[in-house]
Amino acid sequence: MTNTWVDPRTGMEAIVEVAGIGGYNFRRMTNPEALKTTIAYLKGAWSALGPLAGVLIGAWLARSWDKRKWIDDNRKEECRELLTSVSNAAFLILRKQAAGGVSEFQVDEAFMAASKTFEDRIFIAGDIHRKALGAFWSEAASEFRRTGDAVKFDDAFTTIKKAIVAMALRA
């Protein structure tokens, strides 16, 4: 059973099923007046929802940029700490051999601190592992203690330093 109904807002006539699922008649909804009304409603909805969508998208983009910046800042800080630790140990190792005045205990402590720093990095751990910098550092220091070849140790230290700086600049 169907009834005819007039929408008081638009003045359009619609056919409504009394028993079952009701709805507008499709043929009447495709007339030009109905399309104009639908477009007007959509424009009104967009003028209200468009700015909200823009704000949400902007917030999402800002959040992702902030997260990337936070990760990059942490990578740089870890590289700075690692470079400081390795530089300090290399300086003490070379100073002990060249001029003395540094105890074996101080050298061991600095070497162990640098080795530990290679292991406790979070944001640059993958790069350290891929480049095997910790193993390269240990091998260079051990070989220097065996042979006393300061030039070779300095070359190894320079290689490590360049790798750390490259990691920091990549961030």
C-alpha positions in Angstrom: 0.0 0.0 0.0 1.4 3.4 -0.9 0.4 7.0 0.0 1.4 10.3 -1.5 3.1 12.7 0.8 4.3 16.3 0.3 7.6 17.4 1.9 6.8 20.7 3.6 10.4 22.0 3.2 10.7 21.4 -0.5 7.1 21.2 -1.6 8.0 17.9 -3.4 5.6 15.1 -3.6 6.9 11.6 -2.6 5.4 8.2 -2.6 5.6 6.4 0.8 5.0 2.7 1.3 2.8 2.3 4.4 3.7 -1.4 4.9 7.4 -2.1 4.5 10.4 0.1 3.9 9.5 3.6 2.9 11.4 6.1 0.7 11.3 8.7 -1.9 10.3 7.9 -5.5 13.4 7.8 -7.6 11.7 9.4 -10.7 10.6 12.3 -8.7 14.0 12.8 -7.1 15.7 13.2 -10.5 13.7 16.2 -11.5 15.7 19.5 -11.7 14.2 21.0 -8.5 15.1 18.0 -6.5 18.7 18.0 -7.8 19.0 21.7 -7.0 17.8 21.1 -3.4 20.2 18.1 -3.0 23.1 20.2 -4.3 22.1 23.1 -1.9 22.1 20.6 1.0 25.5 19.2 0.0 27.0 22.7 -0.3 25.7 23.5 3.2 27.1 20.3 4.6 30.5 20.9 2.9 30.7 24.5 4.2 30.3 23.1 7.7 32.4 19.9 7.4 35.1 21.1 4.9 37.0 23.3 7.4 36.8 20.5 10.0 38.3 18.1 7.5 41.0 20.6 6.8 41.8 21.0 10.5 41.9 17.3 11.0 44.2 16.7 8.0 46.5 19.6 9.1 46.7 18.2 12.6 47.6 14.7 11.3 50.3 16.1 9.0 51.7 18.3 11.9 51.8 15.3 14.2 53.6 13.1 11.7 56.1 15.9 11.0 56.7 16.4 14.8 57.3 12.7 15.3 59.8 12.6 12.4 61.6 15.7 13.9 61.6 14.1 17.4 63.2 10.9 16.0 65.8 12.9 14.0 66.6 15.0 17.1 67.1 11.8 19.1 69.3 10.3 16.4 71.5 13.4 16.4 71.8 13.4 20.2 72.8 9.7 20.3 75.4 10.3 17.6 76.7 13.3 19.6 77.0 11.2 22.7 78.7 8.3 20.8 81.1 10.7 19.2 82.0 12.3 22.5 82.6 8.9 24.2 84.7 7.5 21.3 86.7 10.7 21.0 87.4 10.8 24.7 88.6 7.2 24.7 90.7 7.7 21.6 92.3 10.8 23.1 93.2 8.9 26.3 94.5 5.9 24.5 96.8 8.0 22.3 97.8 10.3 25.1 98.9 7.4 27.3 101.1 6.1 24.5 102.5 9.5 23.5 103.0 11.4 26.8 102.0 9.2 29.6 100.3 10.7 32.6 97.2 8.6 32.1 96.8 5.4 34.0 95.9 2.1 32.5 92.7 2.2 34.6 91.6 5.5 33.0 92.2 4.1 29.5 90.3 0.9 30.3 87.4 2.9 31.7 87.2 5.2 28.7 87.4 2.2 26.3 84.7 0.4 28.2 82.5 3.5 28.3 82.9 3.9 24.5 82.2 0.2 23.9 79.1 0.5 26.1 77.9 3.5 24.3 78.0 1.6 21.0 75.7 -1.0 22.6 73.1 1.2 24.4 72.0 3.3 21.4 68.3 3.0 20.5 67.7 5.2 17.5 71.0 4.5 15.7 71.4 0.9 16.7 70.5 -0.4 13.3 73.2 1.8 11.6 75.8 0.8 14.2 75.1 -2.8 13.6 75.0 -2.6 9.8 78.3 -0.7 9.7 79.8 -3.0 12.5 81.2 0.1 14.2 81.3 -1.5 17.7 83.4 -4.4 16.4 85.6 -2.0 14.3 86.2 0.1 17.4 87.1 -2.9 19.6 89.4 -4.3 16.9 91.2 -0.9 16.4 91.8 -0.4 20.1 93.0 -3.9 20.7 95.3 -3.8 17.7 96.7 -0.4 18.9 97.4 -1.9 22.3 99.2 -4.8 20.7 101.2 -3.0 18.1 101.3 0.7 19.3 100.7 1.9 15.7 99.2 5.3 16.4 98.8 6.1 12.7 96.7 3.0 12.0 94.6 3.7 15.2 94.0 7.3 14.2 92.9 6.2 10.7 90.4 3.8 12.3 89.2 6.5 14.6 88.7 8.9 11.7 86.7 6.2 9.8 84.5 5.7 12.9 84.1 9.4 13.3 83.1 10.0 9.7 80.5 7.1 10.0 79.0 8.7 13.1 78.8 12.1 11.6 77.2 10.7 8.4 74.6 9.0 10.6 73.9 12.3 12.4 73.5 14.2 9.2 71.3 11.6 7.7 68.8 12.1 10.5 
